[in-house]
Amino acid sequence: MSEYKEIQTLEEWNAALEGSSTRPLVVFKHSTTCPVSANAYHEFTSYLNSPDASDENDYVLVKVIESRPVSNQIAEDISVKHESPQIILIKDKAKYWTSSHWSITQAHMKAVMN
Protein backbone atom coordinates (compact mmCIF):
# COMPACT_ATOMS: atom_id res chain seq x y z
CA MET A 1 0.00 0.00 0.00
CA SER A 2 1.32 3.43 -0.98
CA GLU A 3 0.24 6.80 0.34
CA TYR A 4 -0.02 10.23 -1.20
CA LYS A 5 0.80 13.62 0.25
CA GLU A 6 -1.40 16.61 -0.52
CA ILE A 7 0.62 19.60 -1.64
CA GLN A 8 -0.78 23.10 -1.25
CA THR A 9 2.15 25.49 -1.68
CA LEU A 10 4.59 26.31 -4.44
CA GLU A 11 7.42 25.39 -2.07
CA GLU A 12 5.97 21.89 -1.63
CA TRP A 13 5.57 21.58 -5.40
CA ASN A 14 9.14 22.71 -6.06
CA ALA A 15 10.46 20.16 -3.55
CA ALA A 16 8.35 17.37 -5.11
CA LEU A 17 9.51 18.30 -8.62
CA GLU A 18 13.14 18.37 -7.48
CA GLY A 19 12.66 14.94 -5.89
CA SER A 20 11.63 13.54 -9.27
CA SER A 21 15.32 13.61 -10.19
CA THR A 22 15.83 10.57 -7.96
CA ARG A 23 12.34 9.01 -7.63
CA PRO A 24 9.45 9.06 -10.10
CA LEU A 25 6.67 11.42 -9.01
CA VAL A 26 2.97 10.80 -9.61
CA VAL A 27 0.79 13.91 -9.45
CA PHE A 28 -2.98 13.54 -9.20
CA LYS A 29 -4.85 16.79 -9.93
CA HIS A 30 -8.30 16.61 -8.37
CA SER A 31 -11.38 18.81 -8.50
CA THR A 32 -13.41 18.43 -5.32
CA THR A 33 -16.57 19.59 -7.12
CA CYS A 34 -16.53 17.30 -10.16
CA PRO A 35 -18.16 13.84 -10.32
CA VAL A 36 -15.70 12.66 -12.99
CA SER A 37 -12.85 13.68 -10.70
CA ALA A 38 -14.51 11.84 -7.80
CA ASN A 39 -14.48 8.67 -9.90
CA ALA A 40 -10.84 9.20 -10.89
CA TYR A 41 -9.92 9.85 -7.23
CA HIS A 42 -11.54 6.52 -6.33
CA GLU A 43 -9.48 4.78 -9.04
CA PHE A 44 -6.31 6.53 -7.84
CA THR A 45 -6.80 5.61 -4.17
CA SER A 46 -7.83 2.05 -5.09
CA TYR A 47 -4.59 1.73 -7.05
CA LEU A 48 -2.59 3.04 -4.08
CA ASN A 49 -4.29 0.55 -1.76
CA SER A 50 -3.61 -2.37 -4.09
CA PRO A 51 -0.51 -4.56 -4.16
CA ASP A 52 0.10 -3.18 -7.67
CA ALA A 53 1.13 0.28 -6.44
CA SER A 54 4.84 0.82 -6.91
CA ASP A 55 6.79 1.74 -3.78
CA GLU A 56 9.39 3.23 -6.12
CA ASN A 57 7.20 6.28 -6.78
CA ASP A 58 6.28 9.32 -4.72
CA TYR A 59 2.59 10.27 -4.91
CA VAL A 60 1.08 13.74 -4.45
CA LEU A 61 -2.43 15.14 -4.72
CA VAL A 62 -3.27 18.71 -5.73
CA LYS A 63 -6.78 20.05 -5.27
CA VAL A 64 -7.09 22.26 -8.34
CA ILE A 65 -9.65 24.72 -6.96
CA GLU A 66 -8.19 25.12 -3.48
CA SER A 67 -4.58 25.18 -4.70
CA ARG A 68 -4.95 26.91 -8.08
CA PRO A 69 -1.45 28.52 -8.07
CA VAL A 70 0.17 25.10 -7.54
CA SER A 71 -1.97 23.51 -10.25
CA ASN A 72 -1.07 26.27 -12.71
CA GLN A 73 2.64 26.06 -11.86
CA ILE A 74 2.65 22.30 -12.48
CA ALA A 75 1.20 22.84 -15.96
CA GLU A 76 3.79 25.51 -16.68
CA ASP A 77 6.81 23.66 -15.24
CA ILE A 78 6.27 20.43 -17.14
CA SER A 79 4.53 21.86 -20.23
CA VAL A 80 1.31 19.90 -19.79
CA LYS A 81 -2.08 21.42 -20.57
CA HIS A 82 -4.12 21.56 -17.36
CA GLU A 83 -6.98 19.11 -17.13
CA SER A 84 -9.00 17.90 -14.19
CA PRO A 85 -8.94 15.20 -13.16
CA GLN A 86 -5.46 14.49 -14.39
CA ILE A 87 -2.66 12.14 -13.47
CA ILE A 88 0.93 12.85 -14.44
CA LEU A 89 4.01 10.67 -14.07
CA ILE A 90 7.16 12.79 -13.83
CA LYS A 91 10.70 11.48 -14.12
CA ASP A 92 13.79 13.70 -13.98
CA LYS A 93 11.62 16.84 -13.75
CA ALA A 94 9.85 16.07 -17.04
CA LYS A 95 6.49 14.60 -18.02
CA TYR A 96 6.80 10.91 -18.78
CA TRP A 97 3.08 10.10 -19.09
CA THR A 98 -0.25 11.79 -18.47
CA SER A 99 -3.89 10.80 -18.56
CA SER A 100 -7.16 12.50 -17.71
CA HIS A 101 -10.85 12.08 -17.06
CA TRP A 102 -12.30 8.59 -17.64
CA SER A 103 -8.89 7.24 -18.74
CA ILE A 104 -7.69 7.35 -15.14
CA THR A 105 -8.21 3.73 -14.12
CA GLN A 106 -6.39 1.26 -11.89
CA ALA A 107 -5.58 -0.87 -14.92
CA HIS A 108 -4.12 2.08 -16.82
CA MET A 109 -2.01 3.15 -13.81
CA LYS A 110 -0.75 -0.38 -13.27
CA ALA A 111 0.24 -0.73 -16.95
CA VAL A 112 2.24 2.51 -16.95
CA MET A 113 3.65 2.85 -13.45
CA ASN A 114 4.86 -0.66 -12.68
ABEGO torsion letter per residue (X at the ends): XBBBBBBABAAAAAAAAAAAAABBBBBBBBBAABAAAAAAAAAAAAAAABAABBAABBBBBBBAAABAAAAAAAAAAAGBBBBOBBBBBBBGGBBABBBBEAABBAAAAAAAAX
